[in-house]
Amino acid sequence: MSQLGTKKAEVDLPVRTKYEESRRQKTGVFFKKKVGWLFIIVSVIAITIFNFYPMVQAFLLSFQSGMGANLEYVGLDNWRRLFGDPTFIAALTNTTIYLLIQVPLMIVLALFFSVLLNDPKLKFKSFFRIAIFLPCVTSLVAYSVVFKYLFGIDGIVNQFLLNFGLIPQTINFLADPFWAKVVIILAITWRWTGYNMIFYLAALQNVDKSIYEAARIDGASSFQQFFQITVPMLKPIILFTSITSTIGTLQIFDEIVNITNGGPGNATISISQYIYNLSFEYTPDFGYASTVSYVIVILVVILSIIQFRVAGEKK
Amino acid sequence: MNSLKRIFIYTFLSVAAIVSIFPFLWMLTSITNKSVDVTQGRLLPGTHLIENLKTLFATVDIVPALINSSIIAVITTFLTLLLASLAGYGFEIHRSKGKDIVFTILLLSMMIPFAAIMIPLYRMFGSISETAPLIGIDSLGAVILPTATTAFFIFFFRQNTKMFPKDLVEAGRIDGLSEIGVFFRIYMPTMKTTYAAAAIIAFMNSWNNYLWPLVILQSPEKRTIPLLISNLGSSYSPDYGVIMSAIVIATLPTALVFFLMQKHFVAGMMGSVKG
């Protein structure tokens, strides 16, 4: 009996500790989880206050109208007003033109540069890389003012083209509806191509060089290698950069304001500039301005979904 | 064929490099020339640098603008690094299903166009202006707050944390460090490169921010550098030499930050791409 008792005690002891240990571990896990939330809580609150809450507010505002603080609900009036508003239609058209031409142009250029610069045999590699990235250190406002002067009627670009006999007379780039848009597109491409290139260069570092070796042995040309190895391998990062560039170009503001200020007429005005003008330049109409701003939100959502779909199908 | 290809590649890259560098060369030569020479397309260095700088400091309030921009950029960068790295660490090291959902929701905020939230933010800061003037309209605090936490940097830190050896967290716990202690004593020193890369981007973003300060700042003495340059650029009788001097001075800090920390920057970017 006593033997049995001691045995029982011997068995009992570890069982109890195990139970206690598991309890302690459980509270430990629970505690750890709680601590994890402590790490993120400030950011979550800040992003909610400064991003999500204003989003909801802007949505509510888009159904209100009135001057300054005297706002009242007007239902869908603002949304109807959009379609008959020539300035809004001009802003939407211009922004779409910037987007359709500038983003693909920049992504293709950036990909092209990164592939060329990834060639181990290339000389002066870091010079080229730094040179092409250099525009990214400028502030949007500063480079915009520089571009405005470069393309002015007595600017250096006109003088250059004249001296080389490329144009018969000076072009007033910024006063011409077509050329003004071209200057804006050139300016944004100049500023951001190197930025996107850095992402591709970083991603290319992770692509296994032996894949290219194998392709070369199989007789694949540089173009085949580019389209059948590089582009598929970089697909996630191309998707990332095209979405961020799309969001960026949809919101374009600094360049427009500082190069052309939307002119001539409304030939270069962007949606963001129109929102700013509606809120702070004209008699403030926060309600209608919010409606216009939601057009950008809708465009961002639609275009991101399309880009995800396209990237998903390509495989 | 092969040498033809090489000639094409070098020509293409050289043209790209020249186009990229040319505006900088023009800026740098312009600050040494008279306004007349700049308009005549002079591309050689002149002797007017001192005069340009004298006129700049005498006629333009560039010093207060530099101070305002520096205060804003330094505080924003500090807050961004602290909050985003804490969150990125929390999401990755203390991973849980609930937190993954929160993370996805936070990422959605990256798609919110600033123009869409600018008006509600303006009204929000307007409504607290009287009770808390330090973060109300026309205050540097109001410039800082909405830009100090962004989902992009949380994403950036989380991606980079994937390369952080998790054994170090365990080791720290065994050594008796608290969870916060592990973060400050082990994670922060290990992730210096990531912090450096994030610091560059955050500093540049803040230094160059234009739209939000334009909306929220009103009095001329609160002006930041981009607001000042935008103002100079839209003047009717511009003194090009002086304006270019202001632009060069405004570009120097970001250019310096970038060149001093270039290696960290590329390494950090690679970390965020790898994940």
Contacts between the chains, C-beta under 8 A, distances in Angstrom:
chain1	res1	chain2	res2	distance
A	32	B	94	6.4
A	32	B	179	7.2
A	33	B	94	6.8
A	33	B	96	5.8
A	35	B	94	6.6
A	35	B	179	4.4
A	35	B	180	7.8
A	36	B	90	5.1
A	36	B	93	7.5
A	36	B	94	2.5
A	36	B	95	7.8
A	36	B	96	6.5
A	36	B	99	6.4
A	37	B	90	7.3
A	37	B	94	7.8
A	37	B	99	7.3
A	38	B	90	7.4
A	38	B	179	8.0
A	38	B	180	7.9
A	39	B	86	4.8
A	39	B	87	6.2
A	39	B	89	5.8
A	39	B	90	2.7
A	39	B	91	7.8
A	39	B	94	6.5
A	39	B	183	7.3
A	40	B	86	7.2
A	40	B	87	4.4
A	40	B	90	4.2
A	40	B	91	6.2
A	40	B	99	6.7
A	40	B	102	7.0
A	42	B	83	5.5
A	42	B	86	7.1
A	42	B	87	7.7
A	42	B	149	7.6
A	43	B	83	5.1
A	43	B	84	6.8
A	43	B	86	7.2
A	43	B	87	4.0
A	43	B	106	7.4
A	43	B	149	5.2
A	43	B	154	6.0
A	44	B	87	7.6
A	44	B	102	6.3
A	44	B	106	6.9
A	46	B	83	7.0
A	46	B	145	7.9
A	46	B	148	7.2
A	46	B	149	3.9
A	47	B	106	5.7
A	47	B	109	5.3
A	47	B	149	5.7
A	47	B	150	7.7
A	47	B	151	6.3
A	50	B	117	7.6
A	50	B	121	6.8
A	50	B	145	6.7
A	50	B	146	4.2
A	50	B	149	7.0
A	51	B	109	4.2
A	51	B	112	5.4
A	51	B	117	6.4
A	51	B	151	7.9
A	52	B	109	6.5
A	52	B	112	8.0
A	53	B	120	7.5
A	54	B	116	7.8
A	54	B	117	3.7
A	54	B	120	3.6
A	54	B	121	5.3
A	54	B	124	6.9
A	55	B	112	5.8
A	55	B	116	6.7
A	55	B	117	6.0
A	55	B	120	7.9
A	57	B	117	8.0
A	57	B	120	3.6
A	57	B	123	7.5
A	57	B	124	7.8
A	58	B	116	5.3
A	58	B	117	6.1
A	58	B	119	6.3
A	58	B	120	5.2
A	61	B	119	6.6
A	61	B	120	6.9
A	113	B	13	7.4
A	113	B	16	6.6
A	116	B	9	5.6
A	116	B	12	7.3
A	116	B	13	6.1
A	117	B	13	7.7
A	119	B	9	7.9
A	122	B	9	7.4
A	127	B	17	7.2
A	128	B	13	4.9
A	128	B	16	7.5
A	128	B	17	5.6
A	130	B	262	7.9
A	131	B	16	7.5
A	131	B	17	3.8
A	131	B	20	5.0
A	131	B	21	5.4
A	132	B	16	5.7
A	132	B	17	6.4
A	132	B	20	5.2
A	134	B	20	5.4
A	134	B	21	6.3
A	134	B	24	6.5
A	135	B	20	5.6
A	135	B	23	7.7
A	136	B	258	7.8
A	137	B	204	7.3
A	137	B	251	6.6
A	137	B	254	4.9
A	137	B	255	4.5
A	137	B	258	4.9
A	138	B	251	5.5
A	138	B	254	7.5
A	139	B	207	6.7
A	139	B	208	3.7
A	139	B	210	7.6
A	139	B	225	7.3
A	139	B	226	5.6
A	139	B	229	7.5
A	139	B	250	6.2
A	139	B	251	6.7
A	139	B	254	6.9
A	140	B	208	5.8
A	140	B	210	6.1
A	140	B	226	7.4
A	141	B	208	7.3
A	141	B	210	5.2
A	141	B	226	4.1
A	141	B	227	8.0
A	141	B	229	5.2
A	141	B	230	5.0
A	141	B	233	7.5
A	142	B	208	8.0
A	142	B	226	7.4
A	142	B	229	5.6
A	142	B	247	4.6
A	142	B	250	5.5
A	142	B	251	5.7
A	143	B	23	7.0
A	144	B	233	7.5
A	145	B	229	6.0
A	145	B	230	7.3
A	145	B	232	7.4
A	145	B	233	3.6
A	145	B	243	6.9
A	145	B	247	6.4
A	146	B	23	5.2
A	146	B	26	7.4
A	146	B	27	6.2
A	146	B	244	7.9
A	146	B	247	6.5
A	147	B	23	7.4
A	148	B	233	6.4
A	149	B	238	7.9
A	149	B	240	6.7
A	150	B	23	6.6
A	150	B	26	7.1
A	154	B	39	5.5
A	156	B	26	6.5
A	156	B	41	4.8
A	156	B	43	7.8
A	159	B	41	4.4
A	160	B	41	7.8
A	190	B	19	7.0
A	190	B	20	7.1
A	190	B	23	7.6
A	194	B	20	6.9
A	198	B	266	6.9
A	198	B	269	5.9
A	199	B	269	6.7
A	199	B	273	6.3
A	201	B	266	7.9
A	202	B	266	6.7
A	202	B	269	4.9
A	202	B	270	4.1
A	202	B	273	4.7
A	203	B	273	4.9
A	205	B	270	6.2
A	206	B	270	7.8
A	206	B	273	7.3
A	206	B	274	6.1
A	222	B	5	7.8
A	237	B	273	5.9
A	247	B	110	7.8
A	247	B	111	6.3
A	247	B	113	6.8
A	250	B	113	6.5
A	251	B	113	4.8
A	251	B	114	6.2
A	251	B	115	5.7
A	253	B	115	7.1
A	253	B	210	7.4
A	253	B	211	5.3
A	254	B	210	4.8
A	254	B	211	6.9
A	254	B	226	7.8
A	257	B	230	7.1
A	258	B	230	5.5
A	258	B	233	5.7
A	258	B	234	7.6
A	261	B	234	7.2
A	271	B	115	7.1
A	272	B	113	7.7
A	272	B	115	4.3
A	272	B	211	7.4
A	275	B	115	4.8
A	275	B	118	7.3
A	275	B	119	7.7
A	276	B	115	7.5
A	276	B	118	7.8
A	276	B	211	7.3
A	276	B	214	7.8
A	276	B	215	7.5
A	279	B	118	7.5
A	279	B	119	5.6
A	279	B	122	7.5
A	279	B	215	7.9
A	280	B	215	6.6
A	286	B	119	5.0
A	286	B	123	7.2
A	289	B	119	5.8
A	290	B	116	7.6
A	290	B	119	5.7
A	290	B	120	7.8
A	293	B	113	7.0
A	293	B	115	5.1
A	293	B	116	4.0
A	293	B	118	7.6
A	293	B	119	7.1
A	294	B	116	6.4
A	296	B	113	4.4
A	296	B	115	5.9
A	296	B	116	5.9
A	297	B	112	7.2
A	297	B	113	6.2
A	297	B	116	5.2
A	300	B	111	5.3
A	300	B	113	6.0
A	301	B	111	7.0
A	304	B	111	6.3
